[in-house]
Amino acid sequence: MKLANRIYFSIMHLYNKRKLFVISSLIMLIGIIVCFKTLSVYYIANYNLLQLRQLFGDRREALYKINCGYVSTEYEYYEEYRDFLLEMREDYNINLFQNTSIYPREIMNRELEELLRRDATDADMQNYGGHIPIPFLKIDNGLLYSADIRDADGNIVELGTREDGSLEVAIGPYYKDVVQIGDTFEDWYSGQRYVVAYILSEEQRWVSGTISDKSEITLLNRYFVAPVDLQNYTDYSTATYINDVYLRLDEGEAAWQINAIEECAAEEGIYIDIMSYAEYERSLKENNKMLYFFSLMLAVLMLITVLVVSVIFSVITWLLDYHDIGILYANGFLQKDLFLIILQENMLRVFLPILISYAYICLFETGNGLASIYIHKIFLIVVAIYIITMGICSVGSYCFINRYAPVRLLKGEGM
C-alpha cells in the first residue's frame, strides 16, 4: 500500500510544482543534448587515433611511416621509387598495402555470384564494365602481424607465393560457405592467379583508405586479402600505394637503419621522410590540440552548469515544502519512505528529458561521423552522469530535511 501511496504523492507533488518541473526538465533536456554534442566533438577528435591504437596495440611502437616527399606527374619517378623500395626490402622490413577491388574469374559459382551481386552497387557494376567486384586488400605480412590478423584457427595470417606463381589469399568469413581453401581464380584484368589459403576469423579489422587521422576502421569479413607484388606496379599504378608504406624496426636498431635508408634514398634521388608512429601520433595531437581542448572544456563547463541548475531546482522543490513533509510523517510514512519519494521524483524529473533527447539523437545525430555503437555509448555516459547526480541530489535533500523534527515540519518551519 505504501508503494502506491508513494507513487500517488510523487505525482501530486510534481503536479503542484508543475512549473518548476517543466522548467527543470527543459533545462535538463537542453543539457543532455548539448553535453552529448560537445562530448561527441571531443570523441570524434580522438576517434581515429583511438581506433588506430586499438588496431595496432603495442606493436605500433615498432611501426614507422615512410612519407614520400616529392610529387610528380611523371610516372618514371614513381617507378624509380618502386625500384628503390624493392631494393630496400631485401635488407629491411618495409611493408605496404593497398585497398582496391578485383573481378575474379574461374572461381565463380552460383552461390558466390549471388553474394557478390547482392552487395554490388550500380556504380560498382558500371565501373567494372558489368563485372562484379570483390573488395580486395593487398598487404604485406609485416602489417598483417602488426594488426594481429588471424585465420579461423587463431593463427596469424602469413601470405606467400606458390611454386606456380599463384599468390596466396585469405578470404573473409562471409564467403566461407561458397569458397573453399584450395580454390583458385584469376584476376580478370591483370591475369594474376590466386589460391585460397586461409579463411579469416570473425571481426578482423583493417584501415579503409590510408592510415591517417581521417582513417576508418573496417571489418575484413567481406574482403579477399592477398600479398603485395611490387613488380606488377607499372606506369601510374606505382603511385597508388605511395602514402601507405611502412617500416617495422626493433627499437635498438631503428636509429641507424632509418639513417641508412634515408642516405640510400638521397643517393638515388628519392625524396622520403621516415617518421615513427609515436611521432605521428604526437603530430596528430598537436594539429588537433585546440579542438581537443575547447571541445573538452565546453563539454565539462556545460555539464557543470546544467547539473548545478538541475540540483538547485530539485532542492528548492523540496526545501520549501516542509508542511507537506510533516503531513507525510503524521500519516505514518517513515524516513525511508521520504527518501524513496524524493528519489522517485528526481528520477521522474530526468526520465522524460532522457526519452526526448534519445529520440532527437536517433533522428538527427546518426550521421555525425560516429558509428551507432559509439553514439549510444556517449549518450549512455551522459545519461549515467545525470542519473548519478540526481541520486546524489536526493541524498542531499533527504539529509538536510532529516535534520528537523516532524513537529516543526508539520508547522511549516524549516531553515
C-alpha positions in Angstrom: 0.0 0.0 0.0 2.9 2.4 0.8 4.3 1.9 -2.6 1.1 3.1 -4.2 0.9 5.9 -1.8 4.4 7.0 -2.5 3.8 7.0 -6.2 0.5 8.9 -5.8 2.2 11.5 -3.6 5.1 11.9 -6.0 2.7 12.5 -8.9 0.6 15.0 -7.0 3.6 16.8 -5.7 5.1 17.2 -9.2 1.7 18.4 -10.4 1.5 21.0 -7.7 5.0 22.1 -8.7 4.5 21.6 -12.4 6.0 24.9 -13.4 9.2 24.1 -11.6 9.0 20.5 -13.0 8.6 21.8 -16.6 11.4 24.3 -16.3 13.9 21.9 -14.7 13.0 19.2 -17.2 13.5 21.6 -20.1 16.9 22.7 -18.8 17.9 19.1 -18.3 16.8 18.2 -21.8 18.8 21.0 -23.3 21.7 20.0 -21.1 21.7 16.4 -22.2 21.6 17.3 -25.9 24.3 19.9 -25.6 26.6 17.7 -23.4 26.1 14.9 -25.9 27.1 17.1 -28.8 30.2 18.6 -27.1 31.4 15.2 -25.9 30.8 13.9 -29.4 33.1 16.6 -30.8 35.8 15.6 -28.3 35.3 11.9 -29.1 35.4 12.5 -32.9 38.6 14.4 -32.5 40.2 11.4 -30.7 38.2 8.7 -32.5 40.6 8.0 -35.4 43.6 7.9 -33.0 41.9 5.6 -30.6 40.8 3.3 -33.5 44.4 3.0 -34.8 45.7 2.3 -31.3 43.2 -0.5 -31.0 44.1 -1.8 -34.4 47.9 -2.0 -33.8 48.1 -2.1 -30.0 51.6 -2.1 -28.5 53.0 -3.2 -31.9 52.5 0.3 -33.2 55.7 1.3 -31.3 57.8 -0.6 -33.8 56.0 1.0 -36.8 57.5 3.8 -38.9 55.8 5.6 -41.8 57.8 6.3 -44.9 56.5 9.6 -46.3 57.1 10.4 -50.0 58.4 13.9 -50.0 58.0 14.6 -53.7 55.0 14.9 -56.0 55.5 14.3 -59.8 53.3 14.0 -62.8 55.9 11.7 -64.4 55.3 8.1 -63.6 59.0 7.4 -64.2 59.8 8.9 -60.8 57.4 6.5 -59.1 58.8 3.6 -60.9 62.2 4.6 -59.5 60.6 4.9 -56.1 59.2 1.3 -56.6 62.6 0.0 -57.6 64.1 1.7 -54.5 61.6 0.0 -52.2 62.3 -3.4 -53.9 66.0 -2.9 -53.2 65.4 -1.8 -49.6 63.0 -4.7 -48.9 65.9 -7.1 -49.4 67.5 -5.8 -46.2 64.8 -4.0 -44.2 61.3 -4.9 -43.1 59.4 -2.5 -45.4 55.7 -3.1 -45.7 52.9 -1.6 -47.7 49.3 -2.1 -48.5 46.6 -1.0 -51.0 42.8 -1.1 -50.7 41.3 -2.0 -54.1 38.9 -4.3 -55.9 39.3 -7.1 -58.4 37.0 -9.1 -60.6 37.8 -12.8 -60.3 37.1 -15.5 -62.9 37.2 -19.3 -62.8 36.1 -19.3 -59.2 32.6 -18.1 -60.0 29.7 -20.3 -58.9 26.1 -19.5 -58.5 26.3 -19.1 -54.7 29.3 -16.7 -54.8 27.9 -14.8 -57.7 24.6 -14.3 -55.8 26.5 -13.0 -52.8 28.6 -10.6 -54.9 25.6 -9.3 -56.9 23.7 -8.7 -53.7 26.5 -6.5 -52.3 27.5 -4.7 -55.6 26.0 -1.3 -56.3 25.0 0.0 -59.7 28.1 2.3 -59.6 30.3 -0.8 -59.0 28.9 -2.6 -62.0 29.3 0.4 -64.2 32.9 1.0 -63.1 33.9 -2.6 -63.8 32.1 -2.9 -67.2 29.3 -5.1 -65.8 31.7 -7.4 -63.9 31.1 -8.0 -60.2 34.0 -6.7 -58.0 35.3 -8.1 -54.7 36.8 -5.8 -52.0 40.5 -6.7 -52.1 43.3 -5.8 -49.7 46.8 -6.2 -50.9 49.1 -6.1 -47.9 52.5 -7.3 -46.7 52.9 -9.9 -43.9 54.5 -7.3 -41.6 51.4 -5.3 -41.4 49.2 -8.4 -41.0 51.4 -9.2 -38.0 51.2 -5.6 -36.7 47.4 -5.7 -36.8 47.2 -9.2 -35.4 45.1 -10.5 -38.3 44.4 -14.2 -37.7 42.7 -17.1 -39.5 39.8 -19.2 -38.3 42.2 -21.4 -36.3 43.6 -18.5 -34.5 46.9 -18.4 -36.3 48.4 -15.1 -37.6 48.0 -15.0 -41.4 51.2 -15.1 -43.4 50.7 -15.0 -47.2 53.2 -16.1 -49.8 53.7 -17.2 -53.4 53.2 -20.7 -54.6 55.7 -22.5 -56.9 53.4 -22.0 -59.9 53.4 -18.2 -59.3 50.0 -18.1 -57.6 49.6 -15.6 -54.8 48.0 -17.0 -51.6 44.7 -15.3 -50.4 42.9 -15.2 -47.1 39.1 -14.7 -47.5 36.7 -13.1 -45.1 34.3 -15.5 -43.3 31.4 -14.1 -45.2 32.5 -16.3 -48.2 33.4 -19.4 -46.2 30.3 -21.4 -47.3 30.8 -20.8 -51.0 34.6 -20.7 -51.4 36.9 -23.4 -50.0 40.6 -23.5 -49.2 42.5 -24.6 -52.3 40.1 -22.9 -54.7 41.9 -20.8 -57.4 40.9 -17.9 -59.5 42.4 -15.3 -61.8 42.1 -11.5 -61.8 40.2 -10.6 -65.0 42.4 -7.5 -65.7 45.9 -8.4 -64.6 45.8 -12.1 -65.2 47.4 -12.8 -61.8 46.4 -16.2 -60.4 45.4 -16.6 -56.7 44.8 -19.6 -54.5 42.7 -19.5 -51.3 45.0 -20.4 -48.4 43.2 -19.1 -45.3 39.7 -18.2 -44.0 39.9 -15.3 -41.7 38.3 -15.4 -38.2 35.4 -13.1 -37.4 35.8 -9.4 -36.7 39.3 -9.0 -38.2 39.9 -5.3 -39.0 42.0 -3.1 -41.2 42.0 0.5 -42.4 39.7 1.7 -45.1 41.9 4.2 -47.1 45.2 5.3 -45.7 46.5 5.2 -42.1 45.9 8.8 -41.0 43.8 11.0 -38.7 41.0 10.5 -41.3 41.2 6.7 -41.2 38.2 4.5 -40.9 38.5 1.0 -39.5 36.6 -1.6 -41.5 35.9 -5.3 -40.9 37.5 -7.7 -43.3 34.5 -10.1 -43.2 33.8 -9.5 -46.9 37.4 -8.9 -48.1 39.9 -11.0 -50.0 43.4 -10.4 -48.6 46.4 -11.0 -50.8 50.2 -10.1 -50.6 51.6 -7.1 -52.4 53.7 -7.8 -55.6 55.6 -4.6 -56.3 56.9 -6.0 -59.6 53.4 -5.7 -61.0 53.1 -1.9 -60.3 53.9 -0.1 -63.5 53.1 3.3 -65.1 50.9 5.5 -62.9 49.8 2.5 -60.8 53.1 2.9 -59.0 51.6 5.9 -57.2 48.6 4.1 -55.7 50.5 2.8 -52.6 52.7 5.9 -52.1 51.1 7.0 -48.8 50.9 3.5 -47.4 54.5 2.5 -47.0 55.6 1.4 -43.5 58.8 0.2 -41.9 58.9 -2.2 -38.9 62.0 -1.9 -36.8 63.3 -3.1 -33.4 63.9 -0.2 -31.0 67.6 -0.8 -30.7 68.2 -0.8 -34.5 65.8 1.9 -35.5 68.1 4.9 -35.5 70.9 3.5 -37.7 68.5 1.7 -40.0 66.5 4.8 -40.7 69.7 6.8 -41.3 70.9 4.1 -43.7 67.7 4.1 -45.7 67.5 7.9 -45.9 71.1 8.0 -47.1 70.4 5.4 -49.9 67.3 7.3 -50.9 69.3 10.6 -51.2 72.0 8.9 -53.3 69.3 7.6 -55.8 67.4 10.9 -56.0 64.4 9.6 -53.9 62.8 12.1 -51.5 61.5 10.4 -48.4 60.9 11.2 -44.7 60.7 8.4 -42.1 58.5 9.1 -39.1 57.9 6.9 -36.1 54.3 6.0 -35.3 54.7 7.6 -31.9 55.9 10.8 -33.5 53.0 10.5 -35.9 50.5 10.3 -33.0 52.1 13.3 -31.4 51.8 15.3 -34.7 48.1 14.4 -34.8 47.6 15.5 -31.3 49.4 18.8 -31.9 47.4 19.5 -35.1 44.1 18.9 -33.2 45.2 20.3 -29.8 42.9 23.3 -29.8 40.0 21.2 -31.0 40.7 18.7 -28.1 40.9 21.4 -25.5 37.9 23.6 -26.5 35.6 20.6 -27.1 36.5 19.1 -23.7 36.3 22.4 -21.8 32.9 23.2 -23.5 31.6 19.7 -22.5 32.8 20.0 -18.9 31.5 23.6 -18.4 28.1 22.8 -20.0 27.8 19.7 -17.9 28.6 21.5 -14.7 26.3 24.4 -15.5 23.3 22.2 -16.3 23.8 19.9 -13.3 24.1 22.8 -10.9 20.9 24.3 -12.2 19.1 20.9 -12.1 20.3 20.4 -8.5 19.1 23.8 -7.4 15.6 23.2 -8.9 15.4 19.7 -7.3 16.5 21.0 -3.8 14.2 24.1 -4.0 11.2 21.9 -4.8 11.5 20.1 -1.5 13.1 22.6 0.9 10.1 24.9 0.5 7.5 22.1 1.2 8.1 21.5 4.9 4.4 21.3 5.7 3.8 18.6 3.1 6.7 16.6 4.5 5.2 17.0 8.0 1.9 15.6 6.8 3.7 12.6 5.4 5.2 11.9 8.8 1.9 12.4 10.5 0.3 9.8 8.2 2.7 7.1 9.2 5.4 7.5 6.5 8.9 6.6 7.7 12.2 8.4 6.9 12.9 5.7 4.4 9.6 6.4 2.6 10.5 10.1 2.5 13.9 9.3 0.9 12.3 7.0 -1.7 9.7 9.7 -2.6 12.5 12.3 -3.1 14.5 9.8 -5.2 11.4 8.8 -7.2 10.6 12.3 -8.1 14.1 13.2 -9.2 14.2 10.1 -11.4 10.9 11.1 -12.9 12.3 14.6 -13.4 15.2 13.2 -15.5 13.2 10.4 -17.2 11.2 12.5 -19.7 14.3 14.5 -20.9 16.2 11.3 -21.4 13.4 9.9 -23.7 13.1 13.1 -25.7 16.8 13.5 -26.1 17.3 9.9 -27.2 14.6 10.4 -29.9 16.4 13.5 -31.0 19.8 11.8 -31.2 18.3 8.8 -33.2 16.7 11.2 -35.7 19.4 13.8 -36.2 22.8 12.6 -34.8 23.3 9.3 -36.6 25.2 10.9 -39.5 27.8 12.9 -37.4 30.7 10.7 -38.4 30.5 8.2 -35.5 29.2 4.6 -35.7 25.9 3.9 -34.0 27.6 1.9 -31.2 29.7 5.0 -30.2 26.7 7.3 -30.4 24.9 5.2 -27.9 28.0 4.8 -25.8 28.4 8.6 -25.5 24.6 9.0 -24.8 24.7 6.4 -22.0 27.7 8.1 -20.4 25.8 11.5 -20.3 22.6 9.8 -19.0 24.6 7.9 -16.3 26.1 11.2 -15.1 22.7 12.8 -14.9 21.2 9.9 -13.1 24.0 9.6 -10.6 23.9 13.4 -10.0 20.1 13.3 -9.3 20.7 10.4 -6.9 23.3 12.4 -5.0 20.9 15.3 -5.0 18.2 13.1 -3.5 20.5 12.0 -0.7 21.5 15.6 0.0 17.9 16.8 0.1 16.9 14.0 2.4 19.8 14.6 4.8 19.0 18.3 5.0 15.3 17.7 5.7 16.0 15.0 8.2 17.7 17.5 10.5 14.3 18.9 11.5 11.8 17.3 13.8 8.4 16.2 12.2 6.6 18.6 14.5 8.5 21.6 13.2 8.0 20.4 9.6 4.2 20.0 10.2 4.1 23.6 11.3 5.8 24.6 8.1 9.1 25.5 9.9 12.3 24.9 8.1 15.6 26.8 8.0 
